[in-house]
Amino acid sequence: RLGITGGVIGVILVNSTMPQVVTTSNGRMPKLSPSMWAKMAFYITPKAGGLKLVQYGVMREMKLSLDKVMNPGASTMLAFGFVGTFFQSIIYNTLIADMYKIHMGVAKPRLSFSQLYKGLQPGLLWCFGREAFSMGGGLWLGPTVKAQLQRTLEGAGVEVDERVMRFGGGFLSGACTAFGTQWLHNTTLMAGRMAAVSEPHGAPYYTASSLQAAWHEMGPRMFYGNYPQRMCLIAGAVGLMNMVDIFHRPELIAVRMFGS
């Protein structure tokens, strides 16, 4: 379940984020040609898919452990917030950096711990809010949306497969939480771009400077710009995770297995 989820979402993430990086480049990166797109995607996708697999494994451990001491919905959001911030910051910021390196023809050094740490820093605060309320919030709301949707369809005499309903409920909730957090996402992308081009103002976290840059360059569009591409990722990911259910068999967690 984790492998399928991580691999599929890794592919969607790379292909939906690359055009957003171009959009928020402020003219530094032109529209990608098919050959350049393929070159970037071939290099970036395995890295993103592997990190997503590890992210969901760690996030599952944290969420199921927190379920013992708090509301399951709150544990989902916290797990996505903390674990997602670490991994998504690295994924997005290394993706942006790799795109600029490939675009400018700069040699790509082997990924090191120092690079991973630097990839975590830009837009850290905005990334936490994005992850907690987009994916975490979408998974929290997914079952509620699914139940309401099922009642409506059953009232109209329509029967739908349970897996389809789980995916549909997750997709709708993810589409809503993606829109609500779009400004956080665009600000985080802006921070990643500023780090990729070594902008000195606000380094290394770019908390205030990225927000100012997003508003200056995008204006009100920062609240909805890039939404269609990101909606495909968040809604699709929440729908897939709702359907696959990576929290299946909660007794199988490393903390409990090694602690017994």
N, C-alpha and C positions, 0 to 999 in steps of 0.2 A: 504493500500500500504506500509506504513512504517513498519507495523507488519510483513508482508510477507517478505519484503526485509531484515529487521533486523534478523528475525529468520533463514531464509535460509542462509544468509551470515555468521551468527554466527556459524552455524553447519559446513559450509565449512571452515571457518577460523580456528576453533579448530583442525579439522582433517587434514588440510594441514600444520598447523604450528607445531604440535607435532613432526613429523619426522625431521623438520628443527632444532628444539631445540636439539634433539639427535645428529644431524650432527655437530652442532656448539658447542657441550659440551666438545670437546677436550678429549673425553674418560671418562668424569665424569659420563655419563649416558649411559648405554648399550641399545641395540635395545630393544624396548618395546615388552613384551609378549602380547598376545591378552587380557588376564585378566587385566594386568596393564594398557593397552591402554583403555579398557572399563571403568576401575575405574577412570582414569584421565578424560576421556571424559565426563563421567556422572557427575562429580563434576564441571568441568570447563565450559561446554557448556551453561547451563542456565545463568550463570554470563555473558558470552561473548554475548549471544543473547540479553539479557536485555540491556546491555551497547550499543550494536549496534543500537537497536531500539531508545534509547534516543539520540545517536549520530546523526542519520539521521534526527530525528525531529529537533534538534537544528541547524544542518547544513542547513536544508531546510529553516528555519527562517532567518538565516544569509545570505544565498545566495540570496533569494528573496528580502530581504531588501537592499542588496548591488547593486542589479540590477538597482536601481533607480539612482545610482551615478557613475556606471562604466560599462564597457563592460561585458555582461553576461558570457563570457568565463573566464575573469579574476575573476569575483565574484565567479564562481564555484571553481576555483583553490584556491582562498584565503579562502573560506569557508571550503573546505576540508583540507587545510593546518592548519588553526587555530583550528577548531573543531576536525578534525581528529587527530591532534597531541595530544590533551588532552585525547581523548578517546582511541586512538590506543596505546598510551604510557601505559595507565593504563591496557588495555586489554592484550597486549603482555607481559608486565612486570609482571603482576599478574599471567598470564598463565604460564610463565616460573617459577616464584616463587612457584606456586602451584604444578607444575610438580616435582620440586626438593623436595618439602616438602613431597609429596606422595611417591616419589621414596626412600627418606631417612627415611620414617616412622615418620616424625615429625608431631606432632599434629597441626591441622589447626585452628588457632584462627578465630573468627568472623571478617568479613571485617569491618575496621574502616576508618574514614576520614584520619587518619595518614597513614594507609597503602595505601590508594588511592593517597595521595600526594607523598609518596615515590615511588609509581609505575609510577608516571608521570616523574620523574627526569632522570633516565638512558637513554642516547641517545636522549635527547630532540631535539637537533638541527637536527640530522639525521632523526628523525621521522617526523619533519615538512617538510623537503624536500621530503621524501618518500610519504607522504600523498598528498601534493600539486601537485606533478608531476605524481604520479601513478594513483590514483583514480580521482583526480581533472583533470589532463591532459587527462586521458582516456575519461571522460565524455565530456570534451571540444571537443575532436577530434571525438567522436563517431558519431554525426550527419553528419560530413563531410565524414567520411569513409563510412557511410551507403549510403549517396547520390551517391558517386562515385561507390560503389558496385552495387547499384540499376541501375545506368546508364549502367554499363557494362553488367549486366544480361539482362536488357531490350533490349540492342543492339543485344544480342544473341537470343532474342525471348523467354527468360525465365521469367515467372512471379512467384514472391515469395510473400507470405503473409507479410503484413506490420509489424506485430509483430516479425516475424522471421527475417526480415531485420533489425529492430531496435536492436534485440539481437545480430545478426551477426556483425553489424557495431560496436557495443560496445565491443563485444568479441575481435575482431581484434585490435581495438585501445587499449584496455586494455592489450592485450598480448604484444604490442609494448612498452607501457609505463611501464609495469612491468619489462621488460628486461632492460630498460634504468635506472631504479631506483633500480636494484637488489643489487648493492654495498651499497646503503643507507640502504636497508633492512637488509643485512647481518651484517653491522656495528651496526645497532640498536639491532639486536638479540645478538650480542656480548656484548653490553652494558648491556642488560638485564641479561645475564648469569653472568657477572662480579658482578652485584648487588645481584643476587640470592645467590652467594657463598661468599658474603661480601668481595670482593676484595677491599683492601684499596686504591690502586693506581688509582687516577682519580675520586674517589667518590665525590659527589653522581651522577654527570652527565656523567662521563666517555666519554667526547667528544673526546679528542685526544687519550686517552688510548684505547678506543674501536676500533678506526680506526687503530691504530698501531697493536693491537691484531689481528684484522681481516686480515690485510696484512701479519703478521708474521705467522699465523696459516693456512691461506687459499691461500695466494699468489694471482695470477691472478684469481683463482676460486672465489674470493670474488665478481667478476663482473658477474658471471653466476651460481655459486653454489646455490643449492636449487631452481633454477628457475622453473623447471617443477611443483613443488608443489605450489609455489606462483603464477605462471601463472594461474593455475586453479582457485585460489581465486580471483585475480585481474580481469582477463579477464571475469570470470563468474559473478563477482559482477558488473562490468561496464556494461556487457551485460544485466544482470537482471534489473539494474537501468535504463538503456536506454529503455528497453521494458516496465517496469512498470511505469516509469516516476513519481518519487516522487515529482516533481515540478508541477504536474498537479494542475490546479485551483490556480494560484498564489494569488488570492484575499483572500484565506483562510490562512492567517498567523496571529499569535497571536498578533504581534506588531500592525497590522492594526485593528484587531477586538477589542482589548482593548483600542486602541488609539482613536477610533471613539465614 
